[in-house]
Amino acid sequence: MIEAELKARVHAPEQVMRQLDERAEARVEVYRDTYYDRPNGSLEKAGEELRVRTVHGADGTCTVLTFKGTAVDEESGSKPEHETRVEDAEQAHAILRGLGHVELIAFEKRCRNYNFEARGRRMLATLVRVPEIDGTFLEIETIVNEHEVPAALDDIRAVLTELGIGPGDLTRETYTGAVAAQREVT
């Protein structure tokens, strides 16, 4: 399955949050993301991602292990995604290190998640703040088969437009890249 996703910089976060609050109940969560790579950096070079994410929310804490393959849509960066819950976060980290992976970067994301249906699709909209970088971002995604990616992205663009976010606000900037750049500066 493919995670068809678009990400945008949000210039009026309070306004977007109010509109999303009208669509669904928000789930406020803090993600602790740790990205891994092979010592030679081959995952990053191939555009692949290997991540352990621990999610802290009102309903408790859970950890998921995620692998994202190379992008199937260059404009959006949409990728195949394989994800599973893990029982013990520390053991997941130990397994990846034991397999020879090295920590690439770790950081925190403060998220406000909304699950809703739009244009016949289940969508997840996430307002994101990363304490180490400036700005608020909005990610909207839906899970589809590869042949559905173009239509799904059109549907996501329509939802973004309804929220007052235009094509000029879209970004392919990654949190990993932005955090790494910020850490180099400081």
VEXDREN-2710 file (C-alpha; in Angstrom, 1 decimal):
% VEXDREN-2710
k/r/px/py/pz
1/MET/0.0/0.0/0.0
2/ILE/1.1/3.6/-0.7
3/GLU/0.8/6.5/1.7
4/ALA/-0.4/9.2/-0.7
5/GLU/0.6/12.4/1.2
6/LEU/1.1/16.1/0.7
7/LYS/2.7/18.4/3.2
8/ALA/2.3/22.2/3.4
9/ARG/3.6/25.1/5.5
10/VAL/0.6/26.6/7.3
11/HIS/0.6/30.4/7.6
12/ALA/-2.7/30.6/9.6
13/PRO/-2.5/27.6/12.0
14/GLU/-5.3/28.7/14.3
15/GLN/-7.7/29.1/11.3
16/VAL/-6.7/25.7/9.9
17/MET/-7.1/24.1/13.3
18/ARG/-10.6/25.5/13.7
19/GLN/-11.6/24.1/10.3
20/LEU/-10.2/20.7/11.1
21/ASP/-11.9/20.7/14.5
22/GLU/-15.2/21.1/12.6
23/ARG/-14.4/17.9/10.6
24/ALA/-13.3/15.6/13.4
25/GLU/-12.2/15.4/17.0
26/ALA/-8.5/16.1/17.4
27/ARG/-6.1/13.6/18.9
28/VAL/-3.2/15.5/20.5
29/GLU/0.0/13.4/20.5
30/VAL/3.7/13.8/20.9
31/TYR/5.9/11.6/18.6
32/ARG/9.4/10.7/19.5
33/ASP/10.9/9.6/16.1
34/THR/14.2/7.9/15.7
35/TYR/15.4/7.3/12.1
36/TYR/18.0/4.6/11.3
37/ASP/20.2/3.9/8.3
38/ARG/22.9/1.5/7.3
39/PRO/26.4/2.6/8.2
40/ASN/27.0/3.5/4.6
41/GLY/23.9/5.7/4.4
42/SER/22.3/3.6/1.7
43/LEU/18.7/3.9/2.9
44/GLU/18.8/7.7/2.9
45/LYS/20.6/7.7/-0.5
46/ALA/17.8/5.5/-1.9
47/GLY/15.1/7.7/-0.4
48/GLU/14.0/5.0/2.0
49/GLU/13.2/5.4/5.7
50/LEU/13.5/3.1/8.7
51/ARG/11.9/4.6/11.8
52/VAL/10.9/3.8/15.3
53/ARG/8.2/6.1/16.5
54/THR/6.9/6.2/20.1
55/VAL/3.6/8.0/20.4
56/HIS/2.5/9.6/23.6
57/GLY/-1.2/10.6/23.8
58/ALA/-4.2/10.8/26.0
59/ASP/-4.9/7.1/25.6
60/GLY/-1.3/6.0/26.6
61/THR/1.9/5.3/24.8
62/CYS/2.5/3.0/21.8
63/THR/5.5/2.3/19.5
64/VAL/5.5/1.5/15.8
65/LEU/8.2/0.4/13.5
66/THR/8.0/1.8/10.0
67/PHE/9.8/1.2/6.7
68/LYS/9.0/3.5/3.8
69/GLY/10.3/2.5/0.3
70/THR/11.4/4.8/-2.5
71/ALA/8.9/7.4/-3.7
72/VAL/6.4/6.3/-6.4
73/ASP/5.4/9.9/-7.1
74/GLU/8.3/12.4/-7.3
75/GLU/6.2/15.6/-7.0
76/SER/4.6/14.5/-3.7
77/GLY/7.2/12.1/-2.4
78/SER/4.4/9.5/-1.7
79/LYS/5.9/6.2/-0.7
80/PRO/5.0/2.6/0.0
81/GLU/4.7/2.2/3.7
82/HIS/5.0/-0.9/5.9
83/GLU/4.2/-0.3/9.6
84/THR/3.6/-2.5/12.7
85/ARG/3.2/-2.0/16.4
86/VAL/6.0/-3.2/18.6
87/GLU/5.5/-4.2/22.2
88/ASP/8.8/-2.8/23.6
89/ALA/10.4/0.3/22.1
90/GLU/13.8/-0.3/23.7
91/GLN/13.9/-3.8/22.2
92/ALA/13.0/-2.5/18.8
93/HIS/15.9/0.0/19.0
94/ALA/18.2/-2.9/20.2
95/ILE/17.1/-5.1/17.3
96/LEU/17.8/-2.5/14.7
97/ARG/21.2/-1.7/16.2
98/GLY/21.9/-5.5/16.5
99/LEU/21.2/-5.8/12.7
100/GLY/23.9/-3.2/12.1
101/HIS/21.7/-0.1/11.7
102/VAL/22.9/3.2/13.1
103/GLU/20.8/6.1/14.4
104/LEU/20.6/8.8/11.8
105/ILE/18.6/11.4/13.8
106/ALA/16.0/11.5/16.6
107/PHE/13.6/14.4/17.3
108/GLU/10.2/15.2/18.7
109/LYS/7.0/16.2/16.8
110/ARG/4.0/17.7/18.4
111/CYS/1.0/16.6/16.5
112/ARG/-2.8/17.3/16.3
113/ASN/-4.3/14.4/14.3
114/TYR/-7.7/14.3/12.6
115/ASN/-9.2/11.2/11.0
116/PHE/-12.1/12.0/8.6
117/GLU/-13.6/11.0/5.3
118/ALA/-13.4/13.3/2.3
119/ARG/-14.1/12.6/-1.3
120/GLY/-14.9/8.9/-0.4
121/ARG/-11.5/8.4/1.2
122/ARG/-10.4/7.9/4.8
123/MET/-7.9/10.7/5.4
124/LEU/-5.6/11.7/8.2
125/ALA/-4.7/15.3/8.6
126/THR/-1.9/16.2/11.0
127/LEU/-0.9/19.7/12.2
128/VAL/2.7/19.4/13.1
129/ARG/5.1/21.5/15.1
130/VAL/8.7/20.4/15.5
131/PRO/10.3/22.4/18.4
132/GLU/13.7/22.6/16.6
133/ILE/12.3/24.2/13.4
134/ASP/10.2/27.2/12.7
135/GLY/6.6/27.0/11.5
136/THR/3.6/24.8/11.5
137/PHE/3.0/22.1/8.9
138/LEU/0.0/20.2/7.7
139/GLU/0.2/16.7/6.4
140/ILE/-2.8/15.1/4.8
141/GLU/-2.5/11.4/3.8
142/THR/-4.6/8.5/2.7
143/ILE/-3.6/4.9/2.1
144/VAL/-4.2/3.6/-1.5
145/ASN/-3.0/1.2/-4.1
146/GLU/-0.2/2.5/-6.4
147/HIS/-2.6/3.0/-9.4
148/GLU/-4.8/5.3/-7.2
149/VAL/-2.0/7.7/-6.2
150/PRO/-2.7/10.5/-8.8
151/ALA/-6.4/10.5/-8.0
152/ALA/-5.8/10.4/-4.2
153/LEU/-3.4/13.3/-4.5
154/ASP/-6.0/15.3/-6.4
155/ASP/-8.5/14.6/-3.6
156/ILE/-5.9/15.7/-1.0
157/ARG/-5.2/18.9/-2.9
158/ALA/-9.0/19.6/-2.9
159/VAL/-9.1/19.3/0.9
160/LEU/-6.0/21.5/1.2
161/THR/-7.8/24.1/-1.0
162/GLU/-10.9/23.9/1.3
163/LEU/-8.6/24.7/4.2
164/GLY/-7.1/27.7/2.5
165/ILE/-3.8/26.1/1.6
166/GLY/-2.7/26.6/-2.0
167/PRO/-0.1/25.0/-4.3
168/GLY/2.5/27.5/-3.3
169/ASP/2.4/26.3/0.3
170/LEU/3.3/22.7/-0.5
171/THR/6.7/21.5/0.5
172/ARG/8.9/18.5/0.1
173/GLU/11.1/19.6/2.9
174/THR/11.7/16.8/5.3
175/TYR/11.7/17.1/9.1
176/THR/14.8/15.0/9.3
177/GLY/16.6/17.4/6.9
178/ALA/15.3/20.5/8.6
179/VAL/16.3/19.3/12.1
180/ALA/19.7/18.2/10.9
181/ALA/20.3/21.6/9.2
182/GLN/19.2/23.4/12.4
183/ARG/21.5/21.3/14.5
184/GLU/24.4/22.2/12.2
185/VAL/23.7/25.9/12.7
186/THR/23.6/25.7/16.5
END
